């Protein structure tokens, strides 16, 4: 009973598959306890018993770790310790699974994209099939030939299935040749079909518009294309020849040349052979004559001469290309005194000798119809002809180009005295005069740079003695301005004596004047300004520094005068500003006041820009500015004008009621 219970306890009527072997390590404990029934017993509940010797019913491990990585493995032992079969499928099933592995993994493959559509006019652009063919044409109105063979080329254009028939041109054939059938789709039959490239092959006949063409051969591209399309080409045939053309190619019969010159032979031998010579006609000896170039053509086929004129652009001649028409040119005429030559028709009886090719020699003159032409060159064909015919191989090439005459020097008319010389000269250069160009670089580098000099007027008049002037030389434009400081009770009105202008040196040519430069101004120099002589007495500090930095521009006399001037200043006591500057206080008081102000405003922030600020308002470089502009500049530069010392300095630098001499004022704030 116990055995029966054990068997019943290990059997389950709902598990009929307990007799199957274990697959893949799955199944429960109850399945593992079941075993195959005894041989001969049916598979019924109670007939299969558990094996009591099996005690290990755990599942085999299918996962392991190798070097830290999870690795799956197939189980070899099932529940209960039974050995598992590795493969439960047949070889055919395994092969089927192996073949269907990508299908099982990725599913059904996607269909490939259809190829991109390319239209025929793009795929077959400029692709043409060429066939060599011929056709036979009947000749009914000739005793020399009954038919003729005409060779043609048949072109088939793949892009639109059109065809054209071309016949090569044969010189002097007398037959209209060229394009026989223009490009079009050619009809094949009466049903409306057209010829296709599949209908073309070697060795076949095609009929187009009642004319039958026999295709003989094709080119390499056509053969390669048709073979690639699976068309078997026939072997190439032989092009038929025209019997009349072949008959004319036979050597001519030998015959005796008559004594007279054979003009037909000359025409056939020298057809289209022309000698070309380059010549000039020098007519400079006559009034309004000139040297003109021509081309002389000598036609070997009939010994005629043609003269053509070479025209250049804007040469002033009418554009007639031919000077003399093509004609035979007589060299020596019979003297006919009783008949006017203007209406004489020249024939062979009136001509003793005609011009021939041997009369045209390079380097020799040639008289034709009263004009003497000088041949200076010829073309390569003419050189080769003369070498073969006459044995002349050294035909020269003579240079007849005129040497360019030296340009005529342009002379300006005498200076009329109005305006600057450079400005007046512009009227002689162009129709609409423009202002003369200025040296921009010089103007930018020397902007606001002015050299000031004190000068006296050298005059025989006693009232001019003692007059002093301030010369201002502007380095940017090389102009000079002269200012005369007003002197009270002198009887002479001071102010601007000469505006800005360039002053020419005396005795310089009027057409090319030489102007005064910086090197002409030094102490003791005499400056002649439009007939008035001035003597330089003194210079300012800026001009002195300029001369020291540009000593190479000055003469030794000028440098010596400056050296003596500096030595005198060092030896003598400091002097006050010149009377020409309009200042008349005591020298000792002014110098002492300037020293006190310099000690007081030693660290003034705008001390380097004070002089430039006053020079901007003093455009004429006179040394004076209006009081209103003076106080405006002082306010801009933060100069303490309310200080007692500054007020005293302004009082001492005042000139009249509305002018202030800023020269000594600037010294107090800039040194």
Secondary structure, DSSP 8 states (H G I E B T S, - for coil): -HHHHHHHHT--TT-GGGGS---TT---HHHHH-----TT--S-TTT----TT---------EEEETTEEEE---SB-TTS-B--S--S-HHHHHHHHHTHHHHHH-S-----------HHHHTTT-EEEEEEEEEEE--S-SS-SEEEEEEEEEEETTTTEEEEEE---TT--S--EEEEEEE--B-STTS-B--GGG--TT-EEEETTEEEEEEEE-HHHHHHHHHTT------------HHHHHHTS--------SS--HHHHHHHSTT-EEEEEEEEE-TTSTT--EEEEEEEEETTTTEEEEEE---TT-SS----EEEEEE--EEEE----SS-GGG----TTTEEEE--GGG--TTSEEEETTEEEEEEEE-HHHHHHHHHHT--------------------------SSS-HHHHHHHHH-SS-------HHHHHHTTT-EEEEEEEEE-SSGGGTT-EEEEEEETTTTEEEEEE---TTSSS--EEEEEEE--B-TT--STT--B--GGG-STT-EEEETTEEEEEEEE-HHHHHHHHHTGGGS-HHHHHHHHHHHHHHHHS------GGGT--S-HHHHHHHHHHHHHHTTT-TTTTSHHHHHHHH-TT--SEEEHHHHHHHHHHTT--TTSHHHHHHHHHHEETTTEEEHHHHHHHHH-
